[in-house]
Amino acid sequence: MHSAALCQEDKIVAFAEDIGRHNAVDKIVGEVILKGEETKDKFLLLFGRVSSEILIKAARLGVPLIVSRSAPTNMAIKLAKQLNITLAGFARGERLNLYTPI
């Protein structure tokens, strides 16, 4: 089961689970659209691998930061740099790997 959440500082604004990681992100996108939620001050928290497709969905949503417990693909890192999205992976406890500038 894959999970995704839209977060703001220390609270979860939207949460979704699905058998597919892309579907979990799609559910977050749908909830944000239905609520009319602003996303520029929020971040996307993922528990699976960040692919270029997921990064594009986050960019369209207007999320400036993606944090995942897993690794991003090389293409996701390249796209994040081009789209000026901060991308972090292997987030566990107080540690993470930063793949793009803040």
DSSP file (Angstrom, degrees, kcal/mol; ACC not computed):
  #  RESIDUE AA STRUCTURE BP1 BP2  ACC     N-H-->O    O-->H-N    N-H-->O    O-->H-N    TCO  KAPPA ALPHA  PHI   PSI    X-CA   Y-CA   Z-CA
    1    1 A M              0   0    0      0, 0.0     2,-0.4     0, 0.0    18,-0.2   0.000 360.0 360.0 360.0 132.8    0.0    0.0    0.0
    2    2 A H  E     -A   18   0A   0     16,-3.4    16,-2.3    18,-0.1     2,-0.3  -0.823 360.0-160.4-105.1 143.0    1.3    3.4   -1.0
    3    3 A S  E     +A   17   0A   0     -2,-0.4    44,-1.5    14,-0.2     2,-0.3  -0.909  10.2 179.8-123.4 149.7    0.6    6.6    1.0
    4    4 A A  E     -AB  16  46A   0     12,-2.4    12,-2.5    -2,-0.3     2,-0.3  -0.989   4.3-174.4-144.2 148.1    0.8   10.3    0.1
    5    5 A A  E     -AB  15  45A   0     40,-2.4    40,-3.3    -2,-0.3     2,-0.6  -0.999  22.5-141.1-144.3 145.2    0.0   13.4    2.1
    6    6 A L  E     -AB  14  44A   0      8,-2.5     7,-3.0    -2,-0.3     8,-1.6  -0.944  36.2-172.2-102.1 122.7   -0.1   17.1    1.6
    7    7 A C  E     -AB  12  43A   0     36,-3.1    36,-2.5    -2,-0.6     2,-0.4  -0.822  25.4-160.4-122.0 155.1    1.3   18.8    4.6
    8    8 A Q  E >   -A   11   0A   0      3,-2.6     3,-2.2    -2,-0.3     2,-0.4  -0.951  68.2 -56.9-133.9 113.4    1.7   22.3    6.0
    9    9 A E  T 3  S-     0   0    0     -2,-0.4    -2,-0.0    32,-0.3    34,-0.0  -0.368 125.2 -11.3  51.1-105.1    4.4   22.7    8.7
   10   10 A D  T 3  S+     0   0    0     -2,-0.4     2,-0.3    -3,-0.1    -1,-0.3   0.139 121.5  78.6-111.6  20.7    3.3   20.2   11.3
   11   11 A K  E <  S-A    8   0A   0     -3,-2.2    -3,-2.6     0, 0.0     2,-0.6  -0.947  72.1-124.9-130.4 153.3   -0.2   19.2   10.1
   12   12 A I  E     -A    7   0A   0     -2,-0.3    -5,-0.2    -5,-0.2     3,-0.1  -0.838  21.5-179.6 -94.5 122.2   -1.6   16.9    7.4
   13   13 A V  E    S+     0   0A   0     -7,-3.0     2,-0.3    -2,-0.6    -6,-0.2   0.827  73.1   6.3 -88.4 -38.4   -4.0   18.8    5.1
   14   14 A A  E     -A    6   0A   0     -8,-1.6    -8,-2.5     2,-0.0     2,-0.3  -0.994  65.1-171.2-147.5 143.9   -4.8   15.8    2.9
   15   15 A F  E     +A    5   0A   0     -2,-0.3     2,-0.3   -10,-0.2   -10,-0.2  -0.997   7.3 173.5-138.9 141.2   -4.0   12.1    3.1
   16   16 A A  E     -A    4   0A   0    -12,-2.5   -12,-2.4    -2,-0.3     2,-0.3  -0.998  11.7-165.5-148.4 147.9   -4.5    9.2    0.6
   17   17 A E  E     +A    3   0A   0     -2,-0.3     2,-0.3   -14,-0.2   -14,-0.2  -0.969  18.2 156.2-128.8 148.1   -3.6    5.5    0.3
   18   18 A D  E     -A    2   0A   0    -16,-2.3   -16,-3.4    -2,-0.3     6,-0.1  -0.979  53.5-108.8-161.8 162.9   -3.7    3.3   -2.7
   19   19 A I  S    S+     0   0    0     -2,-0.3     2,-0.4   -18,-0.2   -16,-0.1   0.735 108.5  55.1 -68.4 -22.3   -2.2    0.2   -4.2
   20   20 A G  S  > S-     0   0    0    -18,-0.1     4,-1.8     1,-0.1     5,-0.1  -0.932  76.5-142.8-114.0 137.2   -0.4    2.4   -6.7
   21   21 A R  H  > S+     0   0    0     -2,-0.4     4,-1.6     1,-0.2     5,-0.1   0.862 104.1  52.8 -66.1 -34.8    1.8    5.3   -5.7
   22   22 A H  H  > S+     0   0    0      1,-0.2     4,-2.4     2,-0.2    -1,-0.2   0.895 107.9  51.7 -65.5 -39.5    0.6    7.4   -8.7
   23   23 A N  H  > S+     0   0    0      2,-0.2     4,-2.2     1,-0.2    -2,-0.2   0.870 105.2  55.2 -66.0 -37.0   -3.0    6.8   -7.7
   24   24 A A  H  X S+     0   0    0     -4,-1.8     4,-1.5     2,-0.2    -1,-0.2   0.916 110.7  45.5 -61.8 -42.1   -2.3    8.0   -4.1
   25   25 A V  H  X S+     0   0    0     -4,-1.6     4,-2.5     1,-0.2    -2,-0.2   0.903 109.5  55.3 -66.8 -41.1   -0.9   11.2   -5.5
   26   26 A D  H  X S+     0   0    0     -4,-2.4     4,-2.5     1,-0.2    -2,-0.2   0.879 105.3  53.1 -58.9 -38.2   -3.9   11.5   -7.9
   27   27 A K  H  X S+     0   0    0     -4,-2.2     4,-2.3     2,-0.2    -1,-0.2   0.888 108.6  49.5 -64.9 -38.8   -6.2   11.3   -4.8
   28   28 A I  H  X S+     0   0    0     -4,-1.5     4,-2.5     2,-0.2    -2,-0.2   0.933 110.3  50.7 -63.3 -46.0   -4.3   14.1   -3.1
   29   29 A V  H  X S+     0   0    0     -4,-2.5     4,-2.3     1,-0.2    -2,-0.2   0.928 111.1  48.8 -57.4 -47.0   -4.6   16.2   -6.3
   30   30 A G  H  X S+     0   0    0     -4,-2.5     4,-2.6     1,-0.2    -1,-0.2   0.904 111.1  49.0 -61.1 -43.0   -8.4   15.6   -6.5
   31   31 A E  H  X S+     0   0    0     -4,-2.3     4,-2.3     2,-0.2    -1,-0.2   0.897 110.8  50.5 -64.8 -40.3   -8.9   16.5   -2.8
   32   32 A V  H  X>S+     0   0    0     -4,-2.5     5,-1.9     2,-0.2     4,-1.3   0.913 112.2  47.4 -63.3 -43.1   -6.9   19.7   -3.2
   33   33 A I  H  <5S+     0   0    0     -4,-2.3     3,-0.2    -5,-0.2    -2,-0.2   0.930 112.6  48.5 -64.5 -45.6   -9.0   20.7   -6.3
   34   34 A L  H  <5S+     0   0    0     -4,-2.6    -2,-0.2     1,-0.2    -1,-0.2   0.873 116.9  42.0 -63.6 -37.3  -12.3   19.9   -4.6
   35   35 A K  H  <5S-     0   0    0     -4,-2.3    -1,-0.2    -5,-0.2    -2,-0.2   0.655 103.5-129.5 -82.1 -16.5  -11.3   21.8   -1.4
   36   36 A G  T  <5 +     0   0    0     -4,-1.3    -3,-0.2    -3,-0.2     2,-0.2   0.842  44.1 179.1  67.7  33.1   -9.8   24.7   -3.4
   37   37 A E      < -     0   0    0     -5,-1.9     2,-0.3    -6,-0.2    -1,-0.2  -0.437  29.0-126.8 -73.9 137.5   -6.7   24.4   -1.2
   38   38 A E        -     0   0    0     -2,-0.2    -1,-0.1     1,-0.1    24,-0.1  -0.639  24.3-174.9 -78.3 141.1   -3.7   26.7   -1.8
   39   39 A T    >   +     0   0    0     -2,-0.3     3,-1.9    22,-0.2    -1,-0.1   0.523  57.8  91.5-119.3  -8.0   -0.5   24.7   -2.2
   40   40 A K  T 3  S+     0   0    0      1,-0.3    -1,-0.1    23,-0.2    22,-0.1   0.730  94.5  44.9 -65.4 -20.7    2.4   27.1   -2.4
   41   41 A D  T 3  S+     0   0    0     22,-0.1    -1,-0.3     2,-0.0   -32,-0.3   0.118 107.9  73.9-106.8  20.0    2.9   27.0    1.4
   42   42 A K    <   -     0   0    0     -3,-1.9    23,-0.5   -34,-0.1     2,-0.3  -0.749  64.1-142.1-126.5 171.4    2.6   23.2    1.6
   43   43 A F  E     -B    7   0A   0    -36,-2.5   -36,-3.1    -2,-0.2     2,-0.6  -0.968  17.6-120.8-136.3 155.4    4.7   20.1    0.7
   44   44 A L  E     -Bc   6  66A   0     21,-2.4    23,-2.9    -2,-0.3     2,-0.5  -0.840  23.4-160.9 -97.0 123.7    4.0   16.7   -0.6
   45   45 A L  E     -Bc   5  67A   0    -40,-3.3   -40,-2.4    -2,-0.6     2,-0.3  -0.926  14.4-179.5-107.4 123.3    5.1   13.8    1.6
   46   46 A L  E     -Bc   4  68A   0     21,-2.9    23,-1.4    -2,-0.5   -42,-0.2  -0.859  28.8-160.5-123.1 155.8    5.4   10.4   -0.1
   47   47 A F  S    S+     0   0    0    -44,-1.5     2,-0.2    -2,-0.3   -43,-0.1   0.369  75.5  58.4-113.9   1.4    6.4    7.0    1.1
   48   48 A G  S    S-     0   0    0    -45,-0.3    22,-0.6     1,-0.1    21,-0.1  -0.602 100.6 -59.0-120.5-177.1    7.3    5.5   -2.3
   49   49 A R        -     0   0    0     -2,-0.2     2,-0.8    20,-0.1    -1,-0.1  -0.356  48.1-128.5 -64.2 138.5    9.8    6.3   -5.0
   50   50 A V  B     -f   72   0B   0     21,-1.2    23,-2.5    -4,-0.1    26,-0.3  -0.826  31.2-172.5 -93.3 111.3    9.4    9.7   -6.7
   51   51 A S     >  -     0   0    0     -2,-0.8     4,-2.2    21,-0.2     5,-0.1  -0.475  39.4-105.0 -94.9 170.3    9.2    9.3  -10.4
   52   52 A S  H  > S+     0   0    0      1,-0.2     4,-2.2     2,-0.2     5,-0.2   0.863 121.7  55.5 -63.2 -35.1    9.3   12.0  -13.1
   53   53 A E  H  > S+     0   0    0      2,-0.2     4,-1.9     1,-0.2    -1,-0.2   0.909 108.5  46.7 -64.9 -41.6    5.5   11.5  -13.5
   54   54 A I  H  > S+     0   0    0      2,-0.2     4,-2.2     1,-0.2    -2,-0.2   0.897 110.9  52.9 -66.5 -39.5    4.8   12.1   -9.8
   55   55 A L  H  X S+     0   0    0     -4,-2.2     4,-2.3     1,-0.2    -2,-0.2   0.900 107.8  50.9 -62.5 -40.6    7.1   15.2   -9.9
   56   56 A I  H  X S+     0   0    0     -4,-2.2     4,-2.5     2,-0.2    -1,-0.2   0.896 108.6  52.0 -63.8 -40.5    5.2   16.6  -12.9
   57   57 A K  H  X S+     0   0    0     -4,-1.9     4,-1.6     1,-0.2    -2,-0.2   0.914 110.8  48.0 -61.5 -42.3    1.9   16.1  -11.0
   58   58 A A  H  X>S+     0   0    0     -4,-2.2     5,-2.2     2,-0.2     4,-1.0   0.888 110.3  51.9 -65.4 -39.2    3.4   18.0   -8.0
   59   59 A A  H ><5S+     0   0    0     -4,-2.3     3,-0.6     1,-0.2    -2,-0.2   0.921 109.3  49.1 -63.6 -44.2    4.6   20.8  -10.2
   60   60 A R  H 3<5S+     0   0    0     -4,-2.5    -1,-0.2     1,-0.2    -2,-0.2   0.831 109.2  53.7 -63.7 -31.3    1.1   21.2  -11.8
   61   61 A L  H 3<5S-     0   0    0     -4,-1.6    -1,-0.2    -5,-0.2    -2,-0.2   0.716 114.8-120.5 -75.0 -21.0   -0.3   21.3   -8.3
   62   62 A G  T <<5 +     0   0    0     -4,-1.0    -3,-0.2    -3,-0.6    -2,-0.1   0.673  55.8 155.7  90.0  19.0    2.1   24.1   -7.4
   63   63 A V      < -     0   0    0     -5,-2.2    -1,-0.3     1,-0.1   -23,-0.2  -0.682  29.0-162.8 -81.8 125.6    3.8   22.3   -4.6
   64   64 A P  S    S+     0   0    0      0, 0.0    22,-2.6     0, 0.0     2,-0.4   0.601  70.5  42.0 -84.8 -10.2    7.4   23.7   -4.0
   65   65 A L  E     - d   0  86A   0    -23,-0.5   -21,-2.4    20,-0.2     2,-0.4  -0.999  56.4-170.6-143.0 134.6    8.7   20.8   -2.0
   66   66 A I  E     -cd  44  87A   0     20,-2.4    22,-2.6    -2,-0.4     2,-0.4  -0.996   8.2-174.4-124.1 128.8    8.5   17.0   -2.2
   67   67 A V  E     +cd  45  88A   0    -23,-2.9   -21,-2.9    -2,-0.4     2,-0.3  -0.985   7.9 177.3-122.8 132.4    9.8   14.8    0.6
   68   68 A S  E     -c   46   0A   0     20,-1.7    23,-2.4    -2,-0.4   -21,-0.2  -0.961  37.4-140.1-134.3 152.1    9.9   11.0    0.4
   69   69 A R  S    S+     0   0    0    -23,-1.4     2,-0.2    -2,-0.3   -22,-0.1   0.598  93.7  53.6 -79.1 -12.1   11.1    8.1    2.5
   70   70 A S  S    S-     0   0    0    -22,-0.6    20,-1.5   -24,-0.2    21,-0.2  -0.448  97.8 -81.4-112.9-174.2   12.4    6.5   -0.7
   71   71 A A        -     0   0    0     18,-0.2   -21,-1.2    -2,-0.2     2,-0.2  -0.600  34.3-128.1 -91.4 149.6   14.7    7.6   -3.5
   72   72 A P  B     -f   50   0B   0      0, 0.0   -21,-0.2     0, 0.0     2,-0.1  -0.580  29.5-108.5 -85.2 158.8   13.8    9.7   -6.5
   73   73 A T     >  -     0   0    0    -23,-2.5     4,-1.9    -2,-0.2     5,-0.1  -0.436  29.3-110.3 -77.5 162.3   14.6    8.6  -10.0
   74   74 A N  H  > S+     0   0    0      1,-0.2     4,-2.2     2,-0.2     5,-0.2   0.894 120.8  52.5 -60.1 -39.9   17.4   10.3  -12.0
   75   75 A M  H  > S+     0   0    0      1,-0.2     4,-2.6     2,-0.2    -1,-0.2   0.880 106.2  53.6 -64.8 -37.5   14.8   11.9  -14.3
   76   76 A A  H  > S+     0   0    0    -26,-0.3     4,-2.6     2,-0.2    -1,-0.2   0.900 108.4  50.1 -63.3 -39.8   12.8   13.2  -11.3
   77   77 A I  H  X S+     0   0    0     -4,-1.9     4,-2.0     2,-0.2    -2,-0.2   0.931 111.4  48.0 -63.6 -45.4   16.0   14.9  -10.0
   78   78 A K  H  X S+     0   0    0     -4,-2.2     4,-2.0     1,-0.2    -2,-0.2   0.922 114.2  46.5 -60.9 -45.0   16.6   16.5  -13.4
   79   79 A L  H  X S+     0   0    0     -4,-2.6     4,-2.8     1,-0.2    -2,-0.2   0.899 108.4  55.4 -65.5 -40.8   13.0   17.7  -13.6
   80   80 A A  H  X>S+     0   0    0     -4,-2.6     5,-2.6     1,-0.2     4,-0.6   0.904 108.9  48.3 -59.3 -41.2   13.0   19.1  -10.1
   81   81 A K  H ><5S+     0   0    0     -4,-2.0     3,-0.6     3,-0.2    -1,-0.2   0.919 113.9  46.2 -64.4 -43.5   16.1   21.2  -10.9
   82   82 A Q  H 3<5S+     0   0    0     -4,-2.0    -2,-0.2     1,-0.2    -1,-0.2   0.863 117.7  42.7 -66.2 -36.7   14.5   22.5  -14.1
   83   83 A L  H 3<5S-     0   0    0     -4,-2.8    -1,-0.2    -5,-0.1    -2,-0.2   0.382 109.8-120.1 -94.2   3.3   11.1   23.2  -12.4
   84   84 A N  T <<5 +     0   0    0     -3,-0.6     2,-0.5    -4,-0.6    -3,-0.2   0.897  60.9 148.3  59.6  43.8   12.7   24.7   -9.3
   85   85 A I      < -     0   0    0     -5,-2.6     2,-0.4    -6,-0.2    -1,-0.2  -0.933  48.9-126.7-108.8 130.4   11.1   22.2   -6.9
   86   86 A T  E     -d   65   0A   0    -22,-2.6   -20,-2.4    -2,-0.5     2,-0.5  -0.634  29.7-165.8 -76.2 129.9   13.0   21.1   -3.8
   87   87 A L  E     +d   66   0A   0     -2,-0.4    12,-3.0   -22,-0.2    13,-0.9  -0.976  11.1 176.5-126.9 123.9   13.3   17.4   -3.7
   88   88 A A  E     -dE  67  98A   0    -22,-2.6   -20,-1.7    -2,-0.5     2,-0.3  -0.968   4.7-179.2-126.9 142.8   14.3   15.3   -0.7
   89   89 A G  E     + E   0  97A   0      8,-2.7     8,-3.3    -2,-0.4   -18,-0.2  -0.819  57.1  38.2-134.4 174.4   14.5   11.5   -0.3
   90   90 A F  E    S+     0   0A   0    -20,-1.5     2,-0.6    -2,-0.3   -21,-0.3   0.845  71.0 178.9  50.7  39.6   15.4    8.9    2.2
   91   91 A A  E     +     0   0A   0    -23,-2.4     2,-0.3   -21,-0.2     5,-0.2  -0.608  11.3 153.5 -75.2 115.2   13.7   11.0    4.9
   92   92 A R  E >   - E   0  95A   0      3,-2.5     3,-2.2    -2,-0.6     2,-0.3  -0.959  61.7 -36.1-147.6 124.3   13.9    9.1    8.2
   93   93 A G  T 3  S-     0   0    0     -2,-0.3    -2,-0.0     1,-0.3     0, 0.0  -0.470 126.0 -23.9  63.3-125.2   13.9   10.6   11.6
   94   94 A E  T 3  S+     0   0    0     -2,-0.3     2,-0.3    -3,-0.1    -1,-0.3   0.182 122.7  88.3-103.0  15.8   15.8   13.8   11.4
   95   95 A R  E <   +E   92   0A   0     -3,-2.2    -3,-2.5    -5,-0.1     2,-0.3  -0.842  43.2 152.6-116.7 151.8   17.8   12.8    8.3
   96   96 A L  E     -     0   0A   0     -2,-0.3     2,-0.5    -5,-0.2    -6,-0.2  -0.967  40.0-114.5-163.3 162.6   17.2   13.1    4.6
   97   97 A N  E     -E   89   0A   0     -8,-3.3    -8,-2.7    -2,-0.3     2,-0.6  -0.925  25.8-148.7-103.8 127.3   19.1   13.4    1.3
   98   98 A L  E     +E   88   0A   0     -2,-0.5   -10,-0.2   -10,-0.2     4,-0.1  -0.857  18.0 177.3 -98.4 123.1   18.6   16.7   -0.5
   99   99 A Y        +     0   0    0    -12,-3.0   -11,-0.2    -2,-0.6    -1,-0.1   0.614  66.5  32.9-102.0 -16.1   18.7   16.3   -4.3
  100  100 A T  S    S-     0   0    0    -13,-0.9    -1,-0.1   -20,-0.1   -13,-0.1  -0.942  94.0 -88.1-136.2 158.1   18.0   19.9   -5.3
  101  101 A P              0   0    0      0, 0.0   -14,-0.1     0, 0.0    -2,-0.1  -0.245 360.0 360.0 -64.2 154.2   18.8   23.3   -3.8
  102  102 A I              0   0    0    -16,-0.1   -16,-0.1    -4,-0.1     0, 0.0   0.446 360.0 360.0 -81.5 360.0   16.3   24.9   -1.3
